[in-house]
Amino acid sequence: MHPDHKLADFEEFQSFLSSFTNYERVPPAKFDAASLGLTRMKRFSAALGEPHRSFPSVHIAGTKGKGSTTLILDALLRAEGLLVGTYTSPHVETLRERIRVGGEPARDEVLVEQTNKILPILELLQAEGPASFPSFFELMTALAMVSFKAHLVDWAIFEVGLGGRLDATNILEPQFTCITSIGLEHTQQLGNTLAKIAKEKAGIVKPGTPLLLGPLPKDALDVILETAQMRQAPVSMLNDCLVTSPCQGTLQVQGLGSLPSGAILGPALRTDLGLALTLEAQILATLGRKPSRDRVLAALSPLVLPARVERFDGDPPVVLDAAHTAESIRALRLTLDEIAYPRPRTLVFSISAGKNLPEILQELPKIAEDVIWTLADPKRSVPPEALLELAGHGTVECSSEAALSRALDRGWPIVVTGSFYLAGALRRLIRTR
């Protein structure tokens, strides 16, 4: 990093990012105690003037549903006329998706400009040594906070990257927190029981700050409620009846009546909508307002949730989903059945290492009659030959693009799932075919 050098364009910005340690791309076994923690992020933020103190925020954690809850809440608040910043991860098609203002992904030139402004601080931290220099995720988190401060957003919504307690986003001092769900994922980093994982997620609970909880297993709920009690954080539980689906294509929302379902397909996304609606009501209450049916409808009508049971019509149709746990695969199956997605189906599947493969593979025959095993990411994905050997059925196509092409040639309705890497590799091809 040369003190006089400035990034010229987005291509150079992306190259610059590749020089930062990216724990999203490192196999789980390489994580260690030095990789996680808030010391670096606090030091970084302090050098930037603590931009996270410049706006009110919502902090959302959870094993599943945190990203879609964030995006739905963003749409609801924007429909109320608020300028909203959102920070999510990972991205699907482009890195710019992670940082949004007013619903729009960050522009290339803005990311370059903001990074150039903080280069002197990065040079200072680099000079202090590796223990002070931020990771890729910490840099992106800081860029989001700087961006939201610069845009004078009315509210910012931050999705936790991993866990909660030691996640870089946890330097926030939010007005509201939410934990959407607890499941066995990232066990090498967060622990191998629901209680241990819940303790990490509960790290986002702040003293006196209202906490909203989605449906949680009892072991996890007990831990989180204990943490909330110790920190005197008021707790509210999602009303399971807030959003229901009396018939296909419609939603029934308590107090708002019947609405078209749009992108909200299946029970898991209805739960996420319920959480987002509850958070919206809490936020609007601070402004002396209440949600209205017209504005909720205006938010949901154009809503797109990339790789969250995302349906693309055509011949054949395609459903794209980033399900990568046994629980999320089951939720996808229930949704496909609920929307009467036609059979027989072809499944295009790739998954990252470190998952509960036996339980996941057991679910797949219930989703599709045929499966094409493929490779979404050379560093993180399980080799497709290994998946074929474990499952005992299907075919292998190492190139994800070739796997999609083979599925399209087959002509059956297609389901693409298993990881965000696979969704990212194929979404552009699917939507532009």
C-alpha positions in Angstrom: 0.0 0.0 0.0 1.7 3.2 -1.2 0.8 6.4 0.6 0.5 8.4 -2.7 -1.5 5.9 -4.6 -5.2 6.2 -5.2 -7.6 3.6 -6.6 -8.4 4.5 -10.2 -11.6 2.5 -10.8 -13.8 -0.3 -9.5 -11.6 -3.0 -11.1 -8.6 -1.7 -9.0 -10.9 -1.5 -6.0 -11.7 -5.2 -6.3 -8.1 -6.0 -6.8 -7.3 -4.0 -3.6 -10.0 -5.9 -1.7 -8.3 -9.2 -2.7 -5.3 -8.2 -0.6 -7.4 -8.4 2.6 -7.9 -11.6 4.5 -11.3 -12.9 3.6 -12.6 -15.4 6.2 -15.6 -16.1 4.0 -13.3 -17.8 1.5 -11.1 -19.6 4.1 -12.0 -23.2 4.9 -13.5 -23.4 8.4 -10.6 -25.4 9.8 -8.3 -22.4 9.3 -10.3 -20.2 11.7 -8.6 -19.5 15.0 -9.1 -17.2 18.0 -7.1 -14.4 16.4 -9.5 -14.3 13.4 -12.5 -13.2 15.4 -13.0 -10.3 17.8 -14.0 -6.7 18.0 -10.6 -5.1 18.9 -9.6 -4.4 15.3 -13.0 -3.1 14.3 -13.2 -0.8 17.3 -9.8 0.6 16.5 -10.7 1.0 12.8 -14.0 2.8 13.6 -12.3 5.1 16.1 -9.8 6.1 13.5 -12.7 6.8 11.1 -14.5 9.0 13.7 -17.0 6.3 14.8 -19.4 6.6 11.8 -21.7 4.0 13.3 -22.8 6.6 15.9 -24.2 8.8 13.1 -27.5 7.1 12.5 -30.1 4.9 14.3 -29.8 1.3 13.5 -31.4 -2.2 13.6 -29.1 -5.2 14.2 -30.3 -8.6 12.9 -28.7 -12.0 13.7 -29.9 -15.6 13.1 -28.9 -18.8 11.5 -31.5 -18.4 8.8 -33.7 -15.6 7.7 -31.6 -12.6 8.8 -30.8 -11.5 5.2 -34.4 -11.7 3.9 -35.7 -10.0 7.1 -33.2 -7.2 6.5 -34.3 -6.8 2.8 -38.0 -6.9 3.6 -37.6 -4.3 6.5 -35.6 -2.1 4.1 -38.5 -2.1 1.6 -41.1 -1.5 4.3 -39.3 1.5 5.7 -38.5 3.0 2.2 -42.2 2.8 1.4 -42.7 5.0 4.5 -40.5 7.6 2.9 -37.4 7.0 4.9 -33.9 6.9 3.5 -32.6 3.5 4.5 -29.1 2.0 4.4 -28.7 -1.8 4.5 -25.7 -4.0 5.0 -26.0 -7.6 4.1 -23.6 -10.6 3.3 -22.7 -12.6 1.4 -23.7 -11.1 -1.9 -25.3 -13.0 -4.8 -24.2 -11.4 -8.1 -22.1 -8.4 -7.2 -20.2 -7.1 -4.2 -22.1 -3.8 -4.5 -25.3 -5.6 -3.2 -23.8 -5.6 0.3 -24.1 -1.9 0.8 -27.4 -0.3 -0.3 -28.8 3.2 0.2 -32.4 3.9 -0.8 -32.7 0.3 -2.1 -29.9 0.8 -4.6 -26.6 -1.1 -4.5 -23.6 1.1 -3.9 -22.3 2.6 -7.2 -18.8 1.6 -8.4 -17.4 5.1 -8.2 -18.8 5.7 -4.7 -17.0 2.7 -3.3 -13.8 3.8 -5.0 -14.2 7.3 -3.7 -14.9 6.3 -0.1 -12.0 3.8 -0.1 -9.6 6.5 -1.3 -10.7 8.7 1.5 -9.8 6.1 4.2 -6.6 4.9 2.6 -4.5 7.1 4.9 -6.1 5.4 7.9 -5.5 1.9 6.4 -1.9 2.8 5.9 -1.6 3.8 9.5 -3.2 0.6 10.7 -1.0 -1.4 8.3 2.1 0.2 9.9 0.9 -0.9 13.3 1.1 -4.5 12.2 -1.2 -7.4 11.3 -3.0 -7.3 14.6 -4.4 -3.9 13.8 -5.1 -4.3 10.0 -8.7 -5.0 9.2 -10.0 -8.1 7.4 -12.1 -8.0 4.2 -15.4 -8.1 6.2 -14.2 -5.4 8.6 -13.3 -3.1 5.7 -16.7 -3.7 4.0 -18.5 -3.1 7.3 -16.6 0.2 7.8 -17.4 1.3 4.2 -21.1 0.6 4.9 -21.0 2.8 8.0 -19.0 5.6 6.3 -21.5 5.5 3.4 -24.6 5.6 5.6 -23.1 8.6 7.5 -22.3 10.4 4.3 -25.8 9.9 2.9 -27.4 11.0 6.2 -29.7 7.9 6.2 -32.7 8.0 8.5 -32.2 4.4 9.5 -29.6 1.7 8.9 -30.2 -2.1 9.0 -27.2 -4.4 9.6 -27.2 -8.1 9.0 -24.7 -10.0 11.2 -22.0 -11.8 9.2 -21.2 -14.7 11.5 -22.5 -15.4 15.0 -23.0 -12.1 16.7 -20.8 -11.6 19.8 -17.5 -11.3 17.8 -18.9 -10.1 14.5 -17.6 -6.8 13.2 -21.1 -5.4 13.0 -21.4 -5.8 16.8 -19.7 -2.4 17.4 -23.2 -1.0 16.7 -25.2 0.7 19.4 -28.6 -0.2 17.8 -32.1 1.0 18.7 -33.5 -2.4 18.0 -32.1 -6.0 17.8 -33.6 -9.2 16.3 -32.6 -12.8 16.3 -34.5 -14.6 13.6 -33.6 -18.3 14.2 -31.1 -20.6 15.8 -29.7 -23.8 14.1 -26.6 -25.9 13.9 -24.4 -24.1 11.4 -20.8 -22.8 11.6 -20.3 -25.2 14.5 -16.5 -25.0 14.3 -16.6 -21.3 15.0 -19.8 -20.9 17.2 -20.1 -24.3 19.0 -21.7 -27.6 18.4 -24.9 -27.2 20.4 -27.9 -24.9 20.0 -27.2 -23.4 23.5 -23.6 -22.5 22.5 -24.7 -21.0 19.2 -27.4 -19.1 20.9 -24.9 -17.6 23.3 -22.9 -16.3 20.4 -26.0 -14.9 18.7 -27.1 -13.3 22.0 -23.9 -11.3 21.9 -25.9 -8.6 19.9 -28.3 -8.0 22.8 -27.6 -4.6 24.2 -28.5 -3.2 27.7 -32.0 -1.8 27.6 -32.4 -2.3 23.8 -35.6 -4.0 22.6 -35.0 -7.5 21.3 -37.4 -9.3 18.9 -37.2 -13.1 18.6 -38.3 -15.4 15.9 -39.3 -19.1 16.5 -36.4 -20.6 18.5 -35.7 -24.1 20.0 -36.1 -24.2 23.7 -32.4 -24.7 24.5 -31.6 -21.6 22.4 -34.5 -19.6 23.7 -33.5 -20.2 27.4 -30.0 -18.9 26.8 -31.1 -15.8 24.9 -33.8 -14.9 27.5 -31.2 -15.3 30.3 -28.9 -12.9 28.4 -31.7 -10.4 27.8 -32.7 -10.5 31.5 -29.1 -9.8 32.6 -28.9 -6.9 30.2 -32.4 -5.6 31.0 -33.3 -5.8 27.3 -37.1 -5.9 26.7 -38.1 -9.0 24.7 -40.9 -9.5 22.3 -41.7 -12.7 20.5 -43.0 -13.0 17.0 -46.8 -13.4 16.8 -47.0 -16.7 14.8 -50.4 -15.6 13.5 -49.3 -12.2 12.2 -48.8 -13.4 8.7 -50.6 -16.4 7.3 -51.4 -17.7 3.8 -55.1 -18.7 3.6 -54.7 -19.7 -0.1 -51.9 -19.8 -2.7 -50.9 -16.4 -3.9 -52.2 -14.4 -0.9 -51.1 -13.3 2.5 -53.3 -12.4 5.5 -51.7 -9.9 7.7 -53.3 -9.1 11.0 -54.5 -5.5 11.0 -53.8 -5.0 7.3 -56.0 -7.6 5.6 -55.3 -9.6 2.5 -52.3 -8.9 0.3 -50.8 -10.6 -2.7 -47.8 -12.8 -1.7 -45.4 -11.6 -4.4 -41.9 -12.7 -3.4 -43.0 -14.0 0.0 -43.3 -17.7 -0.8 -43.5 -20.4 1.8 -43.6 -20.5 5.6 -40.0 -19.4 6.2 -40.4 -16.2 4.3 -43.7 -15.5 6.0 -41.9 -15.7 9.3 -39.3 -13.2 8.0 -42.1 -10.9 6.8 -43.7 -11.1 10.3 -40.4 -10.1 11.9 -39.9 -7.3 9.5 -43.4 -6.0 10.0 -42.9 -6.1 13.8 -39.7 -4.2 13.5 -41.3 -1.7 11.2 -44.1 -1.1 13.7 -41.5 -0.6 16.5 -39.5 1.9 14.4 -42.6 3.8 13.2 -43.8 4.1 16.8 -40.7 6.1 17.6 -41.8 8.5 14.9 -45.4 8.6 16.1 -46.7 6.6 13.1 -48.3 3.2 12.4 -47.9 0.9 9.4 -50.6 1.2 6.7 -51.9 -1.4 4.3 -51.2 0.8 1.2 -47.6 1.4 2.2 -47.0 -2.2 3.0 -48.5 -3.2 -0.3 -46.3 -0.6 -2.1 -43.3 -2.2 -0.4 -44.1 -5.8 -1.2 -45.4 -5.4 -4.8 -42.0 -4.8 -6.4 -40.0 -6.7 -3.8 -37.2 -9.0 -5.1 -35.4 -11.4 -2.7 -32.4 -12.7 -4.6 -31.8 -16.4 -4.1 -34.6 -16.7 -1.5 -37.1 -19.0 -3.2 -36.7 -16.8 -6.3 -38.9 -18.0 -9.1 -38.1 -17.4 -12.8 -40.8 -18.2 -15.3 -39.9 -19.8 -18.6 -39.7 -23.1 -20.3 -38.7 -24.7 -18.1 -39.2 -22.6 -15.0 -36.4 -22.2 -12.4 -36.5 -21.7 -8.7 -33.2 -20.3 -7.3 -32.5 -20.6 -3.6 -29.4 -20.4 -1.4 -30.5 -23.1 1.1 -27.4 -24.7 2.6 -28.6 -26.4 5.9 -30.9 -29.3 6.5 -33.4 -27.0 8.0 -33.4 -24.6 5.0 -33.6 -27.5 2.5 -36.7 -28.7 4.4 -38.1 -25.2 4.3 -37.5 -25.1 0.5 -39.2 -28.4 0.0 -42.3 -27.3 2.0 -42.4 -24.1 -0.1 -42.1 -25.9 -3.4 -45.0 -28.2 -2.4 -47.1 -25.2 -1.1 -46.8 -23.3 -4.4 -47.4 -26.6 -6.4 -44.1 -26.3 -8.3 -44.5 -28.9 -11.1 -43.0 -32.3 -11.1 -40.9 -34.1 -12.2 -38.0 -31.7 -11.3 -34.3 -31.5 -11.9 -32.1 -30.3 -9.1 -28.7 -28.5 -9.7 -26.8 -28.8 -6.5 -23.5 -27.7 -5.0 -22.6 -27.2 -1.3 -19.7 -25.8 0.7 -17.6 -28.0 2.9 -18.3 -28.3 6.6 -22.1 -29.0 6.3 -24.1 -31.8 7.7 -24.1 -33.8 4.5 -25.9 -37.0 5.5 -28.9 -35.0 6.8 -28.9 -32.7 3.8 -28.6 -35.4 1.2 -31.4 -37.3 2.8 -33.7 -34.3 2.0 -32.8 -33.9 -1.6 -34.8 -36.9 -3.2 -38.0 -35.2 -1.7 -37.2 -32.1 -3.8 -36.4 -33.5 -7.2 -36.5 -36.7 -9.2 -33.2 -36.0 -10.9 -30.0 -34.3 -9.6 -26.9 -32.8 -11.2 -24.0 -32.5 -8.8 -21.7 -29.6 -9.6 -19.0 -27.3 -8.3 -19.8 -23.7 -7.4 -16.5 -22.7 -5.9 -13.2 -24.6 -6.3 -12.0 -23.6 -2.8 -15.1 -24.0 -0.7 -17.4 -26.5 -2.5 -17.6 -30.2 -1.8 -16.4 -32.0 -5.0 -19.4 -33.2 -7.0 -17.9 -36.7 -7.3 -17.9 -37.0 -3.5 -21.6 -35.9 -3.5 -22.4 -38.5 -6.1 -20.6 -41.2 -4.1 -22.4 -40.3 -0.9 -25.9 -40.0 -2.5 -25.6 -42.9 -4.8 -27.6 -41.3 -7.6 -27.5 -38.5 -10.1 -24.9 -37.2 -12.5 -21.8 -35.0 -12.3 -21.2 -31.8 -14.2 -18.2 -30.0 -12.7 -19.0 -26.7 -14.4 -22.0 -25.0 -12.8 -22.9 -23.3 -16.1 -22.8 -26.7 -17.9 -24.9 -28.2 -15.2 -27.6 -25.5 -15.7 -27.4 -26.1 -19.5 -27.9 -29.8 -19.0 -30.9 -29.2 -16.7 -32.4 -26.7 -19.2 -32.0 -29.3 -22.0 -33.7 -31.9 -19.9 -36.8 -29.6 -19.9 -38.1 -30.4 -16.4 -38.8 -27.6 -13.9 -35.5 -26.8 -12.3 -34.4 -26.2 -8.7 -31.0 -24.6 -8.1 -29.8 -24.7 -4.5 -27.1 -25.5 -2.0 -25.1 -22.4 -1.5 -24.8 -18.6 -2.1 -21.8 -19.4 -4.3 -23.9 -21.5 -6.7 -26.7 -18.8 -6.7 -24.1 -16.2 -7.5 -22.6 -18.2 -10.3 -25.9 -18.9 -12.0 -28.4 -16.1 -11.2 -27.4 -13.8 -14.1 -27.6 -16.7 -16.5 -31.0 -17.8 -15.3 -32.6 -14.3 -15.4 -31.2 -13.4 -18.8 -31.7 -16.7 -20.6 
